[in-house]
């Protein structure tokens, strides 16, 4: 980013990151804590240094407790990581449901949806998750950081090809409708969204 600006290149520069918010399986305090750890160590671990100039406090605590935190980490680099950007790209597909499970995973938790179809259905059923994320970014940046939805979409094995070779993909259509509606609601409530890019398998 610094070199881009130093060279006086015309245009805008940003980064695209995957954000998959974690939500608790139940209202149990252990499930909630597992979701908090998942958000701190995964969902927002790259987001916070880039946007807020710090690592998530809970992530630092947990990583140090488990001896994952590198002792020689130079926190001065946060000033470079936090270099102001022109936009933030967000690859958003939905949420993951987290359940506390002692001794499992890196942090005593597991993702309850174990296959792509269940995850897609989970995301489809939580139309507020996209809205919540957009409002979080708005609140964190006072609405000053433009957001580009750089990926959004879903794969589904529920698609049916008819005898006439027509594709029945109502699941995908409804998924997109819900996410566009969530983004519209975000815009109406002050989110700074500058664009939406639909993802499909052909982009790979």
N, C-alpha and C positions, 0 to 999 in steps of 0.2 A: 504494500500500500504506500509506504514511504517513497520507494523508488518510483512508483507510478506517478505520484504527485511531483516528485523532484524533476522528473523528465517533462512535466507539463503536458502530458498526454490528454487529449480531449476525450471525455467520457466519464463514466462512473465506475467505481470499483467496490465490490463487497464479497461476501462469502456465503456459501449455501451449506447449511448443517441439517442433519436429521434430528428432529425432536419428537420423541415418543413419550408423552407424559405417562407416569405410572399412577394407577389408582388402587386403593386397597380393596381386597377381596370382600371384606366385611368391615363393619364399624369397630371391630376389636382393635384395641390399642396396639397390639403386636403387628397386625396387618397394616395399620396406618403407619407405624414406624418403618416397616419393611418398604412401603411405598415411598416414604420420605427419603430413605437411604437410596432407593433406586433412582429417584429424581435427582438427588444430589450427586451421585456417583456416575450416572449415565445420562439421563435426559437433559440435564442442564449443566453438566460438567464442562462442556466446551462453550456453551452459551454465556455463562456468567463471566469468565475471563475476557471473552471477546466484547461483550456488551457492558458489563459492570466493572471490569478491571479487578476481579477477585475470584478465587475459587470458592465454591459453596462451602460454608462453614461446617456443615454436617459431614460433607465428603472428607474434608481435611481431618476432622476428628476420627471418623471411622477408619480411614486409610492409615492414619498413624497408629491407631489401636491394633490394627492387623499387620503392621509392618510392611505396608504397601507403599508408604509415602517415601520418596527418595530424599535422603538427608541432605544431598548436595543441590537440591532444587533452588535455582536462582529466581527469587520472587521479583527481582528487578525487571525481569523479562515481561512481567505483566504490563509494563508501560508500552512495550512494543506490541504485545498481543492485543491490547486495548486501544490500538491506534484507531481513531474515528474513521468509520467507513461510510460510504454513501447509501448503502442499503444492506439489509440482512435477508439472505435467501433462506427460506424454511421449507424443508422437505417434510410434509406432514401427511401421515396416513391414518393415524388414530392413536388410541391408548393401548396400554398393556395392563392387565389386572395382576396385581402382585399379592402373594400369600406368604405369610410367615411360615418358615419351615426350618427348625433348628438343625444345623449341621449340613444343610443343603445349599448349593450355589456358593457364591463368594461371600454373601452377607446374610446367610440364614433365611433365604427367601427364594421363591420360585414363581415363574410366570405361569398363571393358571391355564392360559390358552396355549396348547402345545403344538398346534399345527396351523398352517396359513389360513385355512378356511374358518376355523374358530376365531382366529384373530380378526379376520375380515368381518365376520359377523359381529364380534365384540365392538369393533370400531363403528360399524353401521348403526348399532343400537345406542351409541353415545354421541348424539349430534351436538352436544354442548362442549365437547372437548376442544374442538377447533376454536370456537368462540372464546373459551377460557384462555387458551394460549395467546390468541391475538390481544386480548385485554391485558394479560400479564406483560407482554412486550410493550404495549402502550404505557402501562403504569410504570414499568421499569425505566422507560426512556422519556417520559413525559410526552409521548406521542411524536417525538422528534426523529426517531429512526424509521425510515421507510422500510416496509416489509414486502418482499416478493415471495409469493407462494411458488417455489421453484419446482416442486413435485407434489401432486395429489392425485390419487386414483386407487383402484383396487382390482386385484385379480380374483376370479371366482370360478370354482368348478361347478357352480350351479347354472352356468350358461347352458342353454339347450339349442342345438341346431335342428330346425324342423326339416321335414321331408323336402320342403321347397328351398332348403338351404338358407332360410332366414335365421338370424341369430336372436334368440330371446335372452336379453341381458337386463331384465328389469331390476335385478339386484344392483348392478353397476349404475344404472340410470338413477335409482333412488339414492344411492351413496353420493353421487355427484351433486344431485339436487340439495341434499341435506348440508353438504359442505359449502356449497355456494350460498345457501341461505344463511349459514353461520357466518360466513365472511361478510355478507351484506349487513347482518346485524352488528358485526364488529365495526364496519365502516360507519354505520349510523350512530355508534356510540364512541366515535373518535379515534378508532384505530387507523394507523397510517399505512394502508395497504395499497401498493402501487401496481400490482399485477398478479395474475393467476396463470400458472402453466400446468395443464393437465398431463399426467403421466400415463403412458400405455406401454405394453410389452415391446412395442416397436422401437421405443426409445433406447432399448438395450442393444 
